[in-house]
């Protein structure tokens, strides 16, 4: 889900541009699914006469949002978890630098997203709730946004406890996956270090106790998704892909996403989990096929994709509250139905306009938040190193 550009650069792999393309595409599918789900009639409510081939393809592609989140987990594990192993093996791993790196990456966007989202939700509830979007919910919004907009929920979301001890804050449903990633970032280096004999017994005992607490906190749902994240880490230890052709591997990814999107599970958690695992395995294989493909197309020259991928994290965290806000205004004053028919050209025109607005809005906040991640890290490193240096001097005195 996040902008992992710095981690991509650290891999020093020629396929970094392809990973950017995967990240950009996954973020786009998430946005497309959310817009379609809020604006258009649900598939089972469509008249059979409207279910032509074009509409079927549109509904299929706009259902790729959820499997795209699984892709984010695998990609994150490959880049972040892989860099942890690389640094530990090279004796360059530093807990304080690692957590500074990850926390700044998360919070430089998360805090503004929560604040701005909260403002939009309050404004929408106060002025544009004639259709009950902020209180009664609708379609994918199956919760009371207003009830979830209190200060206690806000604080728990700051600590990434949404879906663990609290609901998501306000309307920002996509925050669920960020909580997963945050705790994977915390848990994985602890797990790896606890198994390494290079650490002192005392340190390993403390780490083990901390791990046990986190495991209890995350069990079972959040912890189950970590398998996909660990699968991304495992890519670092595999020397070749199961399917060497990158194009064939990509086709297999789309097949897995298609099955995951159209299958009706009737409440079977295991069946859904196995299908998610299939998506994770196929994207892992695709990454492997890119790693060992000597004839990759030169994506690195495609500056548009690389630029768009840079603010995928901002897009993910900022887009949903403003989408809900726009829908509330349009349904109240614009006489625009939130059950638009897919057989009208004007419906697709409106969808494109909304998506463009979401991208521009998120890019605007990227310019004042996410864009400065590296510089904020550098300044934070300097401050922390200075504090550590001064503490050592004080001890020696």
Secondary structure, DSSP 8 states (H G I E B T S, - for coil): ----HHHHHHHT-TTHHHHHHHHHHHHHHHHHHHHHHHHB--GGGS-GGG--HHHHHHHHHTT-HHHHHHHHHHHHIIIIIHHHHHHHHTT---HHHHHHHHHHHHHHHHHHHHHHHHHHHHHHHHHS-TT-TTTT-BTTB-S-TTTT-SHHHHHHHHTT-BTTTB--STT-TTHHHHHHHHHHHHHHHHHHHHT-TTS-HHHHHHHHHHHHHHHHHHTTHHHHHHHHHHHHHHGGG-SS-SS--HHHHHHHHHHHHHHHHH---TT-HHHHHHHHHHHHHHHHHHHHHHHT-TT---GGG-HHHHHHHHTHHHHHHHHHHHHHHHHHHHHHHS---SSB-TT-HHHHHHHHHHHHHHHHHHHHHHHHTGGGHHHHHHHHHHHHHHHHHHHHHHHH-
